[in-house]
Amino acid sequence: MKSIVGSRSKSSWARLLGFYIILWLSTGAFWIVYMTIFQQIIDERIPSLRLSGSAIGDNPGLAIRPRPSISHIDSSLIHFRSSSSGNWQHWTEDLNKYLRPYQELESGAGQHAQGDCNSYGGERDPSKFCPFELRVIPNECSESQNFSYHLGKPCILVKLNRIYGWKPDPYMSRPKDYPPQAPFREGLIQITCEGKSSVDKENIGPIDYYPQGIETKYFPFTNQPGYQSPFVLAHFKNPRPGILIFVECKAWARNINHRGKVNFELLID
């Protein structure tokens, strides 16, 4: 029996090779045309589905920093030993890493920062944004003071997740279910943290917030180059050591429901 190779003539091989060359060229041309059209009709900066019409929706969730190490990425526990010889370095390094772009922007490295952010009226350039003001953060929650982790009084960064085009509708008076011990300032997005249970509330101690709310001038997010999410640093002033404390943080505005709250555990040895 002749082999398949031997059964084909030179002209047969030429026709077969020509067929595959045409097939490959046609397929390549199709994808080039398709991607060219796709790039013309899709805006890389503006999503086609936004707010309630998108999969993300129009209710921003919350996230915290610092985060656990990669080996414990599925954990929500912030656990460390205080004192100068403690093992809190991972947590402060993660905070430093997150805050570094804010520091660079504040020092003048940001080319897309909005020039005038003192006025709340009018429309702003959608390609620019108001830089977050780190000067509102006191020394206790600074890198130079290890964010007070060595003292067993950690600062936890709480931020809103980004949603394209979302604008806050802040409360002008204290909501009925607002935590009574938390400060309130009208016209700002408030961030509050408290213990989940009555026992947690007893052990969590007082909490200060820097700043005492998020100003509306930082919104909306429209994929501006270099944009940095506004945040609040919750300073846990005297959490009881040796006790696992379950913490729940919420953001407060008329158009924020609390499905997006963030929970974590705090344990200080």
N, C-alpha and C positions, 0 to 999 in steps of 0.2 A: 504493500500500500504506500502510495506516495505521501510524503509529509505535506502539511498545509503550506509551508514555505515553498516547497518544491512545486506545488500545484498552481501557484500564481505566476502569471507572466509579468514582465516588466511594466507593461501598460496597465495591468490590473493594480499593481502596487502604486503606480503613479496616480491612478484615479482615487485609490483609497487614501493616499497621503494628501491629495488635493482636497478630498472631502473633509478630512480632519482640520486642515489649515483653514478652510472656509468656515467650518464650525467654530473653531477657536476665535478667529477674527470677528465673526458675527456676534459671538457671545461677549467678547471684550468690547466691541462697539456698542452693543446694547447697554452694558453696565456703565460705560462712559456717558452715553446720552442720558440714561436714567439718573445718574448721580449729578450731572450738570443741571438737569431740570429740577431735581430734588433740592439742590443748593440754592437755586434761584427762588424757589417758593417757600423755603423754610428759613426763618430768621434764627441765627445761632444764639442771639441774646434774648429774644422774646419768645416764650413758649406759646404754642398754638392753643393749648388748653390752660386756663388760669383760674385761680381761686376755686369757687364751688364747682366749676366744670372740669377740674383736674382730679387726678387720683389722690393728690395730697390734700385737697380741700382748702377751706379758708379758715381753719382753726389751728393756729400755730401751737406746736408742742414745745416742751422745754427740754433742755439738756444741761448737764453740769460738767465742770472741770474742777479738779483733775479727774482723770480716768485711771482705772486699774491697768496694770502691765498687760502685755500681750498674752502672757501665760494665764491670766485670770480675766480675759476680756469679757467673759459672760457673767462676771460678778458685778454687783453694785455696792460692794462693801469698801468703805474707806477705813482702813485699819492701820494704825501705826503706834509706835512708842515715842512719847514726847521726851523732852530734855535735850541738852546739847549733844548727847551721845546716842540719841534715838535713831530710829530707822524711817524717818519721815522724808528723806531726800527724794524718793521717787515722786511723791505727790507735789512737792515744790518745783521740781524740775519740769513736770508735766504742765503745771501752771505757767511757768516761765516760757516754755515753748509756745503755748497758746497765745500768750500776751506779747510775744516778740514783734509780730506784725503791727500791733497797735503802737508800740514804742517807736518803730521805724516810721510809721505814718505821722506820729506826733512830732518827730524830729525833722519832718519836711520831706520824707521820701515819697509821700503819696502825691501823684500828679493829678488824681481825679477827685480830690477832696473839694467840697463846695467852699467857695470863698466866704460867703456870708451865711452863717447859720444862726444868727441871733434873731432874725426875723422869721416869724411863723406864717406870714401871709404870702400869697402868690404861689405860682408854680415854679419849681426848681428845674434846673437842667437834669433830665433823666439819666445822663451819663455820669453825674457827679453825686456825691453824698456828703453828709456831715460826719466828720471824724469823731470817734468817741473820745471824750475828755478824761484822760487818765488822772488829771490833777484833782478830781473829786475823790480819788482813792487815798485814804489816809495811810500813814506810815505802818500801822499795824497789819495792813493787808498788802504790803509791798514786798518786792523781792529781797530788799536789804534786810528785812525782818523775818525772812523765811515764811511769810504769810501767817506768822504766829503758830506754825505747826510745832516748833520746838517748845512752845509754852503750853501745848495741849489745848489751844484755842484757835482752831483752824478757820481759815477763810475759804469758802466754797463759792466758785463762780457759777451763776445761774443765768442762762441766756435763752432767748426765744429762737426757735428754729426758723430758717428763712422760708418765706412764701412770697413768690413773685407778685408784686402789685398790692400786697396787703397793707391796709392802713388801720391803725388802732382807733377805737372809739372809747376813750378813757372815761372812767367814772368821775363825776363832779362832786360826789358825796360818798361817804363810806357805805359800802354794801352791807346788807343786814347780816350776812354770814361771814363777814370779814373777821379774821382773827383779832380779838380785842387787844392783845398785847403788841400787835404790829403797828408801826407808824403808817400814816396815810397822808398823801398829798394829792389834792385834786388836779385833774388834767394830766396825770402821768399813768403809765402802765406800772402797776405795783407788783412786786415780787414778794411773796411771803413764804417762810418755811416754819414748820411746826412738827411736833411729835405726832405720830399717827394715833397712838392710843393715849389714854390718860396717864399711864406709867411713863411712856415716852415723853409726854409733855412735862412731867415732873423732873425728868432727868436731863432734858435738853438744855435748860438754862436760857438766859437772855440772848437775843440775837440782834445785832446791829446790821444795817444795810447801807452799802455805799455803791452808787448814790441811792437816795431814798425812793427811787422810781426811775423809769426809763422815759425820756422825753420823746414826743411825737416827731421831732425834727429828724430823727434817724430813719424814718420811713417815708415812702415805701422802698423796699429792696427791688431793684430792676436790673440785676446782674451787672452793676457798676464794677469796673475793674478796681480791684483792691478793697472792695467793700468789706467792712468788719462789723459783725453783729453787735449791737449794744448789749450790755449785761449789767447785772448787779452782783456785787460780792457780799455774801451773807457771812458775817463774822460771828461764829459761835463763841460767845464770851466765856462760858463756864460750863461746858458739857461734863456730866459726871463720868469720871474715868472708870474703866473696868466694867462698864455696862454697855450692852449692845442697844443702840438707840435707833429706832426706825423713824426716818425723816421723810416728810412729804412737802414739796415745794409747789406753789401755784403762781400763775400769772393772772392779773386781774384787769379786765377791761370789759366793756359792754358786749363786744363781739369776740370774746374768748370764753369758751366753756372749758370745764376742767377735766375733759378727757385727756388733755395734753399735759397733765401734771407729771412731775418726775419724782420718783421715790429712790432713796438710797439708805444705806445703813452706815452708822458711825460708831466706831469702837476705838477708844484711846486707852492704851496701856500705861 
